[in-house]
Amino acid sequence: MSSVPSVSKWRWFWQCGFPLLVLGGAGATAVALLTWPAPEFELASRNFGIVFVGLLTVLVLACWFLFVPWLFWYLRLALLLLLAAAVPAIIREMHFTGDFEPVVQWRWEPSPDDVLEAHRRQQGAVATLKADFQAENEADFPGYRNRDRDGIVRGPKLPRDWAANPPRELWRQPVGRGYASLAIFGPVAVTIEQRRDNEAVVCYEAPTGQELWVYNHPASFTEPLGGPGPRATPTIADGKVYSLGAKGHLVCLELATGKWVWSADILENNDNIQWGMSGSPLVFDQMVVVNPGKQKEQAADRALLAFDRATGKPIWNAGNQRAGYSSPQLATLGGRRQILIFDGGGVAGHDPLTGQELWRHKWETMNDINVAQPIVLSGDRVFISSGYGVGCAMLKVAGNDATPLWQNKNLRCKFTSPVQRDGFLYGLDEGILVCLDAQTGERRWRDGRFGHGQLLLQDDLLFVLSDTGEFALVEANPQAYRKLGSIRALTGKTWNYLAIAHGRAFLRNDREMVCYQLNPPQ
């Protein structure tokens, strides 16, 4: 007689109590992950833990439902299969923000490709434009983070009072997928996009957004965290466009027409990296330099490649490090001109004539995720920074050595690249704007949440584009954080770098692009 209540209790527990216990435990774990008082425990790690707990909870409850005898087993199995089939039936795509927050696109929403194609049909015929594509202007923005890759805006002085002179929207339109920025040269703006199964290098009329020409290459890159599309911003130089796709297709095009000049597969006999080729081509002298990295033994001595910019013929190859997600840049350190590269293993200088490695400083990050551009400062100093709990360092380059002057975790640049002004560094530390003393590494202030966005500097003004599409103006002042104004420019995940040229700001993400006039009307 006494065993009957015991059986009933166990049946109640497995049928009702167990799922409640699982759900309660999952909820408590999620709350603990979000509130655990550990500053070094980054938001992305917390969110990753919550996603993992959620998936584990779903798996445990699915097993419970399958084996608890409520219905016939084949009915329980059929219901589980139906639920499993419903997920891809209602979700077209899911990827994640920089803090590992899920972003879902539902099946009933129009696809980005459909939206883009409908807009271009409505826009009408491709325009034609006559211009001098050889005459450079200081106010141009011809590549990733401008000519020197330092994030400094040159050209007309821009207003600091957005209350009196707010940015004026000139045009807005859909754009293909991907995380490249725009390169601006005179009256044109060039970017690279994913359009269905093609990587498309596209040239637009800068003042209107009208499409001028498109170069298509059959390639499609995607990965589950960031989503689809190319990553590297094209470079414009001497009437040519040099563009690199996420799968390693390097192409040279005529800027005026989009006509193919030459192309190369920089990942031949090599593997790609997890989030795709992201380094923008470096164009100088008679060469174009790219950083495919060495992911396979067959690619030994081919982590850095130089091509003749006119013909595409190889000039030299060097290096044996895995690729990072930074771009090669020119620098002069110790009176010696060199190619500076922040790759998967650290930061190094290379001889621009031969590719020979001159010096190297080891800098290891989770999955080789070194993204931020190195910042070159006076006194042969180089500043580097990474996220994922690693931090930053100031290096002194002398001859064949790079010695840390200081190192700390006061600025952890995950996706963003910092800028420097008058001995102070400004960057996003796990999403929050920071001012750092370049001499000591001391943090002067930390304020203003912009997520994993990007920023540019002109004079004492920081132009910040957040990872949710807020466009803000902040004073570059080491004394205190001062936000001068902001507008909602884009919606959705915004990882693309902003560009500012001729008094206009060009902003895009993986769905939309917009142009603002920053100078007041004359």
N, C-alpha and C positions, 0 to 999 in steps of 0.2 A: 504493500500500500504506500509506503514512504517513497518509493522510486518514481511514482507517477508525477508528483509535483516537480521532482528534479528534472525529469524528461521535459516537462512543459517549460521549465525555466530555460533549459538549454535551447529548446526550439525557439522560444521567444528571443533569446540572445542572438542566435544565428540569423533569425529572420528580421529582427528589428534593432536589437541592441548593437550588433556588429557594425552595420552601415553607419549608425549614428556615432559610434565610437571612432570609426575611420574619418568621417566628415569633421567631427570635433577635433580630432588630433591634427588633421590637415589645416583646419582654420587656426588652431593655436600655433602651429609651426609657422604659418604664414605671418601671423602677427609678430611672433618672436623674430623672424627674419627681418621684418620692416623696422622694428623698434630696438633691436639689439644695440646697446650703446658702445659701438666700436667705430670710430671715424675712419679707420683704415679699411673697413668692410664696405666696399663701394656699392652704390645703388645697383649697378649692373649685376654684381654677384648676388645681392639680395634678391633681385627679380629673377635671376636664373634659378636660384634655390626655390622660389615660389612656383615657377613654371615646372621644375622637376617634381616638386611635391604634388602639384596638380595632376601631372601625367601619371605619377605613381598611384595617386588616389583613384583615378579613372580605371587603371589596370586592375587594382585590387577589387574595386566594386564590380568590374566586369566579371572577374573570376568568381566573386561571391554570388552574383546573379546567376551565373551559369550552373553552379553546383548546389545552391540552396533549393530544396524541392517545393517550389511554389506551383509551378506549371510543369507540363510534360517537358522533358529535356529538349526535344526538337523545337518546341515553341520558344523556349528560352534562347536557344541558339539562333533561331530565325530572327528574334527581336534584336539580339546583339549584332547580327550581320546587317540588319536593316539600319540600325543606328550607325554602324561603321560606314555603310554606303552613303548615308545622309550627309556625312561631313564633307566629302569632296563634291557632293551634289549641290551644297549651298555655299561652300567657300571656294572661290576661284583662286585665291592666293593668300598666303600668310607669310610675313617676314617680321623683322624686329627692329626696334629703335636701337640707338647706341646704348641705352640703359636696359636693353633686353625686355622691352615692353612689346607685346604682340600687336601687330598691325594687320587687320583682316580686311580683305576685299570680298564682298559677297557676289554671288553669281548673278543676282538681279541688277547689280550696278553695271553701267556700260564699261566695257574694257577700255583701258587707256589707248590702245591702238585704234579702236573704233572712234573714240572721241577726237584723236589727232587727225585721222583721215577725213572725218566729217568736216572738221575745221578747215583743213587745207583745200577741200573741194569748194567750200564756201568762200575761202579767201580768193580763189580764182587763179589765173595763170601765173606762172613764175615770172617775177619781175626781171628787168634788165637794168644794170647800173653801170655807168661809165665813171671811172675814177682813177686817180693815180695811185696804184697799189705798191709803188716803190717808195714814195715820199713818207718817211717816218715823222711822227709828231710826238713830242714829249708826253702829250696827254693821252696817247694810245695806251692800251693795256693788252699787249700782244701775246700773252701766255699766262700760265699758272702763276699766280701771285705777282704778276707784272714782270718786267724784263729781268730783274735781278733775283726774282723769287724771294724777295724780302717783305712782301705784303705792303709796300709803300705806294700810295697813290700820288702821281705827279700830274701837273696840269693846273687848271684854274682853281683858285681858292674856293672852297665850298662853305656855304653858310652854316653857322653853328646854332642858329635860333630856328628850330623847326616849328615853333608856335607861330612866328611871323612868316616864315618861308618853309612850309612843309613840303616834302617830296611830292611832286605831281606825276601821277601815272600817265605815261605816254601810250603804252600798249600792253596787252596781256593776252596770252594764247597758250594752247596745249603744246607740249614738247614730248619727244620720245623718252623712253626710260633711260636710267643710268645716272651717274654721279659726277660727270664731267662739268666743268664750268665753261664760261664763254671767253674767247680771246677776241679783243676788239682792236681793229685797225682802221682808222679813218671812219668811213661810212658803213663798215660791215662788222658783223659779229659772227664768230664761227664756234660751233660746238660739235660734239659727237653724241649720238643717241642710239638707243635700241628701237628699231621699228620692225616689229614682228621678227622675222628670222634674219634680219640684216642689221649690221652696225652701219649707221648712216652718219657721215660727216656732212654737216649742213651749214650753209652760209645764209645769213639773214641781213636785210637792210637794217642797220642799227636804229635809225630814227623811227621806223615804222613797224619792224618785226616781219616785214614781207619776206617770204622765202625766195632766195635768189638761185641757189643750185643745191643739188644733193648728190653725194657720192655714196653708193651702196656697196657693201662688202658682205657676202654671206657668212655670218658668224653670229652666234647667240650664246652669251654667257649668263649663268645665273647660279646663285648659291642661296641656301635656305635662310640665312640671317639677313643679308642686305637686299636680296632680290636680284632682278635681272639688270643687264646693261653695262656699257663700258664705263671706266672709272677715270681715265686720264684726259686732262684738258689739252686740246691741240695747241700748237705753237705756230705763230705767224712770223715769217722773216723773209725779207727781200722778195715780196710778191708770191711767196709759196706758203702752203699750209702743211705742217708735219703733224700727223695724228697717229696715235697708238690705240688699238682696240684691246679689250680685256683679254682676248686670247692670243695677243702677240702680233697682230697684223699692223705693221708700220707702213704708212703710205705718205707720199709726197704728192701734193695737188697744186695746180695753178689757183691762186687766190681769186683771180678775176672770173674764172669759168668753172672751177671744180674739175678740170681735165686732169686725168691721171698722168703722173710723171714717172714715178717708180714706186715699188713696194718691196717689202721683205718680211719674212716670218722670223721674228726674233726668238721664238720658242722652238725652232727646229731642233730635233733631238734633245728636247728638254721638256720638263713638266711645268705646268702653271703653278701658281701659288693659290692658297685657299680662296682669297677674295679677288683674284684676277690681277692682271697687269694694271698698275696704278700710277706709275711714274711718267710724268709728261716729258716728251722729247726735249732735250737740251740742244739748242742750235747756236753755234758760234764758229767763227773763222770759216773753214770750208767743211765742217763736219756736223753731223747730228748724232748725239749720244743718247743711248737708252740703257735701262738696267733690268734685263730679264732675270738676273740671278742664276745661280747654279743649283738646280733642284735634282739633277741626275749626273752621274759620273760622265756620261757622254757629253755633258756641257762643261767639262772642266776648262778653266781659263776663258769662260764666256759669260761671266756674270755681268760684265759691262761691255757694251759693243759700240763702236764708232763707224758710221757710214759716211761716204762722200755725199754731201747734201745735194749736189747737182745730179749725180748718176745713181746713187744708192749702192755703189760698190763698197765692200768692206774696207776699212782703213786699219783698224786694229781690234783686238779682243783681249780681255784681261779679267782677272778676278775669279774667286772661288767661293763666294758667300751666297747664301740663299737671298732672294730678293726680299726687300721690305716693301713698304707702301709709300715711301717718300720719293721725291724726284731728284735727279742729279742737278747740281747747280755749280756755277763758277765761283771761285773764291781766290783771294790772294792772301796767303799766310806765310809769315817769315820771308816776305819778299818773293815768294814763289807762287806763280799762278797754278791752280790745280782744280780738278773736278772733285767736289765734295759730295759724298753719297752716304745716306743713312740707310743701311741695308739691314737684312735680317739678323746679322751678327754684331752690328755696331756701326760706328761712324768712321769714315776713312777718307783720305785724300789720294787722288790719282793724278799722275802726270797726264796732261791733256794731249801730248804728242804721241805717247806710247801706251797709255793706260796703266802703266806700272804703278803698283800701290806704293805710296810714299810713307804713309803712317796709318795706324789703326788704333782705335780705342774700343775695346770689347764692351757691348751693351746688350744684354739679353733680356728679352721680354717674352711673355706668353705667346706661343705660336709665331714668334718673330714679328710681332705687330709693332713695328716702328713706323710711325706715320708722319709726325710733325717734321717740317723742314728745319734743318739746323740754322741757327742764327749766328752770323759772323759779326763780331764786335771788334772794336779797336784793341790793339795790344795782342794781336794774333790769337784772339779768344774765339771759341766756338761753344754755343749753348745748344744742348740737346735735351729733349724731354719725351717721355712716354707715359702712357696710362697703365692700367692693370697693376696698380700698386708699386710701380717701379720708381717714378719720380723724375728728377732732372739733375743736370750737372753742367758746370762751366769748365771747359777744357782750355789749357794753354798749349798751343802747338809750337814746338820748337824742333826744327830739323825733322828727324824721323820719329819723334815721340809726341804724344799728347798726354799731358798730365792734368788730372783733376785739380782745380783750384778750390772747388767746393762741390758738394753733392747732398741733396736732400729730397724730400717729398712735398715741397711747398708749391710746386706747379707740375701737375700730372696731365700732360696734353695727350688725350686719347686719340681724337681725330683731328683736332684743330692744330693750326700752326701759329706760334706766337709772333709778336712784333716787338721792336725795341725803339725807344726814344730817350735821348739824354741820360743814358745809363740805367734805364729801367725797362723791364720786360713786362709785357701784358699778354695774357693768354687765359684760356679756359681750363681751370683745374677741376676735372671731373664735372664739367658743366657750369662752374661758377667762375666769374671773371676775377682775375688775380693781378696785382701789381707786385713785381719782385725787384728787389735791388740787385742789379747785375753784378755789383762788386762783391757783395757778401752772401747773396742767396736769401737774404731776409725778406719775408713777406711783409709788404707795407699795408695791403688791405686785400680782402676777399669778400666780394659782394656782387649781387646781380646774377640771377640764374638764367643762363642762355642755352643750357644743354650742350650737346656736342656739335656746336655750330662753328662759324668761321668769322674772322675779323680782318679788317684792313685799317691802315693808319694814314692820315694826312695831317701834317703839322701836329697839333695837339688834340686831334679828333679821332676817336675809334669808331669805325662803322662795323657794327656787329650784326650778323645774321644768325638767329638762333636755329636749333634743329627742329623747331616747330613753325618756322616761317616769320618770326618777329624780326623786323628790321629796326635797329636801335642806333642812336648816336650817344656816345659816352665820352666824357672828357678824359684824355690821357694825362692824368694828374697823379703823381705819387702820394699826394697828401691825403686824398680821400676819393671814394667812388662817387661820381656824379653823373647821373643819367640825364641827358639833355632833351631827349625825345624818342618816340618810337611809333611805328605803325605796324599793322598786321599786313604783311606783304604776300605771304604764301600760306597755304594750309597743307598739313600732312608733314611727313618726315622730310626734312631738308638738310641734306648732307653736302650739297654742292657748294663750292666756293663762290663768293660774290666777286663781281668785277665792277670797277668804276673807271670810266673814261669819258673825257670831254664833258664833264659835269653831269653825266648820266650814270645811274646804278643799274646793272644788269644782274638780275637774280633768277635762279631757277632751282627746281628740285626734279624729281623723277616723273613729274606729271605736268608741270606748268612752268612758264617763264614770264617774267614781267620786267618792264623797263620804267624807271622813274627819272624824271628831270630833277636834279638836286639844286642847280642854280636857279635863282629867281628869274622870272621873265624880264627881258630888257625893255 
